[in-house]
Amino acid sequence: MQNKSKQNRTIVSLVIIVSSLALAFAPFPGVKKTVVIVSGTELKEPLEELESRFERNNPNINLELKFQGSQDIVNNYIDQKNDFQANILIPANGEILAELATRWKAQNNRDAFYDQPKAIAKTILVGIAWQERGKMLFPDDKFSWSKIEQAMQQQNWAKIGGKADWGSFDFVTTNPTRSNSGQLTIDLWLQSQNIRSNSSEAESLVDLIKQSVYQPPRSTDILLQEFITRGANDGDLAMVYESIALHRWSQATTTQGQPYRIYYPDITTETVATAAIMQHNTADNVVKAANKFIEYLTQPEQQKVLIQYGFRPVIPGIDLTSVSHSPWLQNIPGAMSDLAITTQQPPSTQEIAEIQRLWSRSR
């Protein structure tokens, strides 16, 4: 009888152990993997739309979106200033991720990313101006860095042929120590005059720009929303991404009763929003979920959604004007679906660092 009782207890114990192991390794319905994504603000609206679609098709994955200026993404991650653990970073271009990888390796002696970062969407740097003022500044509708510089030097519209009641000439760009578009603006401007970033001429030009820009915003989308809300009295010309210039164009017409025009520099910079999965504090099962989302973003249907928000696709074979609700179908003044200008790669990490030093040292 005692042996039988022992056998029963042994069987019960084995059943408990087997059940515990089964519970430990079996997937629980309703248990979600959370992937924390930090992106540049220029992708905020399309990513929020795609987040909802992805989560409907993948109920076991929860995406948590955060948005920062692209340079802030790097600085906050390296300096551990965030109050959350980021699993995916998507700054405005791959060079910013290269900067992060270099700094992370130097400080931690290990790689920052699980795999090679992957391109998500493309756009370019453009200028936008309220139409009447843009026509006065660029009478031939051609963007000119030298004419902007002359306007800054003269300081007000009356001195450059504009109306006296237009007041001061107000140029707008983001803070290059926090945002990619501000860095691209300085880089293109220096190139237009063949000025080396480590020269006294560069210091003089950046001094002029910084004195002309009042409280530069920390991100490009914030800049454009403020440009639209405040109107021509607070901003005459702004440097932004083509994507958000196209996407928010109708808001300007509604808010200010007039649209702005888009101007393309003869040489501009193509910037490719690029996603990387971070090794630090990202569990293997979260890596799998993160990879699934990144792959999702690069599929044709999701690329078409990004086109609807003004981005150019990173996969071939999609005609910008064939996508329903494409901004290139809206007759936006100055907009080019086929670019008749030269595009170039973003500045290197060393050049970006020099631009940030220039801005920080300027008056």
C-alpha positions as CSV (number, residue, x, y, z in Angstrom):
1,M,0.0,0.0,0.0
2,Q,2.8,2.4,0.9
3,N,4.7,1.6,-2.4
4,K,1.5,2.3,-4.3
5,S,1.1,5.6,-2.6
6,K,4.7,6.5,-3.5
7,Q,4.1,5.5,-7.1
8,N,1.0,7.8,-7.2
9,R,3.0,10.7,-5.7
10,T,5.7,10.1,-8.3
11,I,3.2,10.1,-11.2
12,V,1.6,13.3,-9.9
13,S,5.0,15.0,-9.6
14,L,5.9,14.0,-13.1
15,V,2.6,15.3,-14.4
16,I,3.2,18.6,-12.7
17,I,6.8,18.8,-14.1
18,V,5.6,18.0,-17.6
19,S,2.7,20.5,-17.4
20,S,5.0,23.2,-16.1
21,L,7.4,22.6,-19.0
22,A,4.6,22.7,-21.5
23,L,3.3,25.9,-20.0
24,A,6.8,27.5,-20.0
25,F,7.4,26.8,-23.7
26,A,3.9,27.0,-25.2
27,P,2.7,30.3,-26.6
28,F,0.0,32.0,-24.6
29,P,-2.9,33.4,-26.5
30,G,-3.1,37.2,-25.9
31,V,0.6,37.5,-24.8
32,K,2.2,40.2,-27.0
33,K,5.8,41.0,-27.9
34,T,6.3,44.8,-27.7
35,V,8.7,46.4,-30.1
36,V,9.7,50.0,-29.3
37,I,10.5,52.1,-32.4
38,V,12.1,55.5,-32.4
39,S,11.7,57.4,-35.7
40,G,12.4,60.8,-37.1
41,T,9.3,63.0,-36.9
42,E,9.0,63.2,-40.7
43,L,7.7,59.6,-40.7
44,K,5.2,60.1,-37.8
45,E,1.9,60.0,-39.7
46,P,2.6,57.2,-42.2
47,L,4.1,55.0,-39.4
48,E,1.1,55.6,-37.2
49,E,-1.2,54.4,-40.1
50,L,1.0,51.4,-40.9
51,E,1.3,50.6,-37.2
52,S,-2.5,50.0,-37.0
53,R,-2.5,47.9,-40.2
54,F,0.4,45.8,-39.0
55,E,-1.0,45.1,-35.5
56,R,-4.4,44.0,-37.0
57,N,-2.5,41.4,-39.1
58,N,-0.1,40.5,-36.3
59,P,-2.2,40.5,-33.0
60,N,0.7,39.0,-31.0
61,I,3.0,42.0,-31.7
62,N,2.5,45.4,-30.1
63,L,4.4,48.4,-31.7
64,E,5.2,51.4,-29.5
65,L,6.1,54.4,-31.6
66,K,8.3,57.3,-30.4
67,F,9.4,60.3,-32.4
68,Q,12.5,62.5,-32.1
69,G,14.7,64.7,-34.3
70,S,17.1,62.4,-36.2
71,Q,20.3,63.7,-34.4
72,D,18.4,63.5,-31.1
73,I,17.7,59.8,-31.8
74,V,21.5,59.1,-31.9
75,N,22.4,61.4,-29.0
76,N,19.6,60.2,-26.7
77,Y,20.4,56.5,-27.4
78,I,24.2,56.8,-26.9
79,D,23.8,58.9,-23.8
80,Q,20.9,56.8,-22.5
81,K,18.7,59.8,-22.0
82,N,15.5,57.9,-23.0
83,D,13.1,56.6,-20.3
84,F,12.5,53.5,-22.5
85,Q,14.5,50.8,-24.3
86,A,14.5,51.3,-28.0
87,N,14.5,48.2,-30.2
88,I,14.3,49.8,-33.7
89,L,15.8,53.2,-34.7
90,I,14.7,54.9,-37.9
91,P,16.5,58.3,-38.4
92,A,16.2,60.3,-41.6
93,N,19.3,58.8,-43.2
94,G,21.8,56.0,-43.0
95,E,24.8,58.2,-42.3
96,I,23.3,59.1,-38.9
97,L,23.1,55.4,-38.1
98,A,26.7,55.0,-39.2
99,E,27.6,57.8,-36.7
100,L,25.7,55.9,-34.0
101,A,27.5,52.6,-34.8
102,T,30.9,54.3,-34.6
103,R,30.2,56.0,-31.3
104,W,28.6,52.9,-29.8
105,K,31.5,50.7,-30.8
106,A,34.0,53.1,-29.3
107,Q,32.2,53.3,-26.0
108,N,31.0,49.7,-25.6
109,N,33.4,47.7,-27.7
110,R,30.6,45.8,-29.5
111,D,28.3,46.3,-32.4
112,A,25.2,48.4,-32.1
113,F,23.0,46.5,-34.6
114,Y,21.8,43.0,-35.1
115,D,22.0,43.1,-38.9
116,Q,22.7,45.6,-41.6
117,P,20.3,48.6,-41.4
118,K,17.6,48.5,-44.1
119,A,16.2,51.4,-46.3
120,I,12.6,52.3,-45.7
121,A,11.7,55.4,-47.7
122,K,13.5,58.2,-49.6
123,T,13.0,61.9,-49.8
124,I,15.1,65.0,-50.7
125,L,15.8,68.4,-49.2
126,V,13.7,71.3,-50.7
127,G,12.9,74.9,-50.0
128,I,9.3,76.2,-49.6
129,A,8.1,79.8,-49.7
130,W,4.8,81.6,-49.7
131,Q,4.1,82.2,-53.3
132,E,4.2,86.0,-53.5
133,R,7.4,86.2,-51.5
134,G,9.0,83.3,-53.4
135,K,8.3,85.0,-56.7
136,M,10.1,88.2,-55.4
137,L,13.1,86.2,-54.1
138,F,13.3,83.8,-57.1
139,P,11.7,85.6,-60.1
140,D,12.7,82.8,-62.4
141,D,11.3,80.2,-60.0
142,K,14.8,78.8,-59.6
143,F,16.2,78.2,-56.1
144,S,19.3,80.3,-55.3
145,W,21.5,80.1,-52.1
146,S,23.2,83.4,-53.0
147,K,19.8,85.2,-53.2
148,I,18.9,83.9,-49.8
149,E,22.2,85.0,-48.4
150,Q,21.7,88.5,-49.9
151,A,18.3,88.7,-48.4
152,M,19.7,87.7,-45.0
153,Q,22.4,90.4,-45.3
154,Q,19.8,93.1,-46.2
155,Q,17.6,91.8,-43.4
156,N,14.3,93.2,-44.7
157,W,12.1,92.9,-47.7
158,A,12.0,96.6,-48.6
159,K,15.7,96.5,-49.3
160,I,15.5,93.6,-51.8
161,G,12.4,94.8,-53.7
162,G,9.7,93.4,-51.6
163,K,6.8,95.2,-49.9
164,A,7.7,97.3,-46.8
165,D,4.9,95.8,-44.8
166,W,6.4,92.3,-45.3
167,G,8.9,93.4,-42.6
168,S,12.1,91.4,-42.0
169,F,13.3,88.5,-44.2
170,D,12.8,85.3,-42.1
171,F,14.6,82.2,-43.0
172,V,13.7,78.9,-41.2
173,T,15.7,75.7,-40.7
174,T,16.1,73.1,-38.0
175,N,18.8,73.0,-35.4
176,P,21.7,71.1,-37.0
177,T,22.8,69.7,-33.6
178,R,19.4,68.0,-33.3
179,S,18.0,67.4,-36.8
180,N,19.1,66.0,-40.1
181,S,17.5,68.6,-42.4
182,G,19.4,71.4,-40.7
183,Q,22.6,69.5,-41.3
184,L,21.8,69.0,-45.0
185,T,20.9,72.7,-45.3
186,I,24.3,73.8,-44.0
187,D,26.1,71.2,-46.1
188,L,24.4,72.2,-49.4
189,W,24.9,75.9,-48.7
190,L,28.7,75.5,-48.1
191,Q,28.9,73.3,-51.2
192,S,27.1,75.9,-53.4
193,Q,30.0,78.3,-52.6
194,N,32.8,75.7,-52.6
195,I,33.5,76.5,-48.9
196,R,35.3,74.0,-46.8
197,S,33.5,73.3,-43.5
198,N,36.7,73.9,-41.5
199,S,37.4,77.3,-43.0
200,S,36.9,80.9,-41.7
201,E,34.4,81.4,-44.6
202,A,32.3,78.6,-43.3
203,E,32.3,80.2,-39.8
204,S,31.2,83.5,-41.3
205,L,28.4,81.9,-43.3
206,V,27.1,79.9,-40.4
207,D,27.2,83.0,-38.2
208,L,25.0,84.8,-40.6
209,I,22.5,81.9,-40.9
210,K,22.3,81.4,-37.1
211,Q,21.7,85.1,-36.5
212,S,18.9,85.0,-39.1
213,V,17.1,82.0,-37.7
214,Y,15.0,82.6,-34.6
215,Q,14.8,79.6,-32.3
216,P,15.4,76.8,-34.8
217,P,13.1,73.9,-34.2
218,R,14.4,70.5,-33.1
219,S,12.7,68.5,-35.9
220,T,11.6,69.1,-39.5
221,D,7.9,68.3,-39.1
222,I,7.6,70.6,-36.1
223,L,9.3,73.3,-38.2
224,L,6.8,72.9,-41.1
225,Q,3.7,72.8,-38.8
226,E,4.9,76.1,-37.1
227,F,5.7,77.6,-40.6
228,I,2.1,76.9,-41.7
229,T,0.4,77.9,-38.4
230,R,2.3,81.2,-38.0
231,G,2.2,82.2,-41.7
232,A,4.3,84.7,-43.7
233,N,4.9,87.2,-40.8
234,D,7.1,84.6,-39.0
235,G,8.6,82.6,-41.9
236,D,9.3,83.5,-45.5
237,L,11.4,80.6,-46.7
238,A,12.0,77.2,-45.0
239,M,14.2,74.2,-45.7
240,V,12.3,70.9,-45.3
241,Y,11.9,67.4,-46.8
242,E,10.0,67.1,-50.0
243,S,7.8,64.4,-48.3
244,I,6.3,66.6,-45.7
245,A,6.2,69.7,-48.0
246,L,3.9,67.7,-50.3
247,H,1.9,66.1,-47.5
248,R,1.2,69.3,-45.6
249,W,0.7,71.5,-48.6
250,S,-3.2,71.4,-48.4
251,Q,-3.0,72.4,-44.7
252,A,-1.3,75.7,-45.7
253,T,-4.1,76.5,-48.1
254,T,-6.7,75.8,-45.4
255,T,-4.9,77.6,-42.6
256,Q,-3.4,80.6,-44.4
257,G,-5.8,80.8,-47.4
258,Q,-2.8,80.5,-49.7
259,P,-0.5,77.7,-50.7
260,Y,3.3,77.7,-50.6
261,R,5.5,76.8,-53.5
262,I,8.2,74.1,-53.5
263,Y,11.7,75.0,-54.8
264,Y,14.3,72.4,-55.7
265,P,18.0,73.3,-55.4
266,D,19.9,72.4,-58.5
267,I,21.9,70.1,-56.4
268,T,20.1,68.6,-53.4
269,T,20.6,65.7,-51.0
270,E,18.7,62.5,-51.1
271,T,18.1,61.2,-47.6
272,V,17.0,57.6,-47.0
273,A,15.1,56.8,-43.8
274,T,16.8,53.7,-42.6
275,A,15.8,51.2,-39.9
276,A,18.2,49.3,-37.6
277,I,17.5,46.7,-34.9
278,M,19.5,47.5,-31.8
279,Q,21.3,44.7,-30.0
280,H,21.3,46.3,-26.5
281,N,18.4,45.1,-24.4
282,T,16.5,43.6,-27.4
283,A,15.5,39.9,-26.7
284,D,15.7,37.4,-29.5
285,N,11.9,37.0,-29.8
286,V,11.6,40.8,-30.1
287,V,14.3,40.8,-32.8
288,K,12.1,38.4,-34.8
289,A,9.1,40.7,-34.4
290,A,11.2,43.7,-35.3
291,N,12.5,42.1,-38.5
292,K,8.9,41.2,-39.5
293,F,7.8,44.9,-39.2
294,I,10.8,46.2,-41.2
295,E,10.1,43.6,-43.9
296,Y,6.5,44.7,-43.9
297,L,7.5,48.4,-44.5
298,T,9.4,47.5,-47.6
299,Q,6.6,45.6,-49.4
300,P,4.8,47.3,-52.3
301,E,1.5,48.0,-50.6
302,Q,3.2,49.7,-47.7
303,Q,5.6,51.6,-50.0
304,K,2.4,53.0,-51.7
305,V,1.2,54.3,-48.4
306,L,4.5,56.1,-47.9
307,I,4.1,57.6,-51.4
308,Q,0.7,58.9,-50.3
309,Y,2.6,60.8,-47.6
310,G,5.1,62.3,-50.1
311,F,7.9,59.8,-49.8
312,R,9.7,58.2,-52.7
313,P,9.9,54.3,-52.7
314,V,13.0,52.3,-52.0
315,I,11.9,49.5,-54.3
316,P,11.7,49.9,-58.1
317,G,8.7,49.7,-60.4
318,I,6.2,52.0,-58.6
319,D,5.1,55.1,-60.6
320,L,4.5,58.0,-58.2
321,T,1.5,59.2,-60.3
322,S,-0.1,55.8,-60.5
323,V,-0.8,55.6,-56.7
324,S,-4.2,56.7,-55.5
325,H,-4.1,59.9,-53.4
326,S,-0.5,60.5,-54.5
327,P,0.5,64.2,-53.8
328,W,2.1,64.2,-57.2
329,L,-1.5,64.2,-58.6
330,Q,-2.5,67.4,-56.8
331,N,-0.8,70.1,-59.0
332,I,1.2,71.4,-56.1
333,P,3.2,74.4,-57.3
334,G,6.8,73.5,-58.1
335,A,6.4,69.8,-57.3
336,M,8.4,67.4,-59.6
337,S,7.5,63.7,-59.8
338,D,10.5,63.2,-62.2
339,L,13.5,65.0,-60.8
340,A,15.2,67.4,-63.3
341,I,17.9,68.1,-60.8
342,T,21.1,66.5,-59.4
343,T,20.8,64.5,-56.2
344,Q,23.7,63.5,-54.0
345,Q,24.4,61.3,-50.9
346,P,24.2,62.9,-47.4
347,P,27.4,64.2,-45.8
348,S,29.7,61.8,-44.1
349,T,29.7,61.3,-40.3
350,Q,32.9,63.4,-40.2
351,E,31.2,66.2,-42.2
352,I,28.1,66.1,-40.0
353,A,30.3,66.4,-36.9
354,E,32.0,69.5,-38.3
355,I,28.7,71.1,-39.2
356,Q,27.5,70.6,-35.6
357,R,30.7,72.1,-34.3
358,L,30.3,75.1,-36.6
359,W,26.8,75.7,-35.4
360,S,27.7,75.3,-31.7
361,R,30.6,77.7,-32.0
362,S,28.8,80.4,-34.0
363,R,27.3,83.5,-32.4
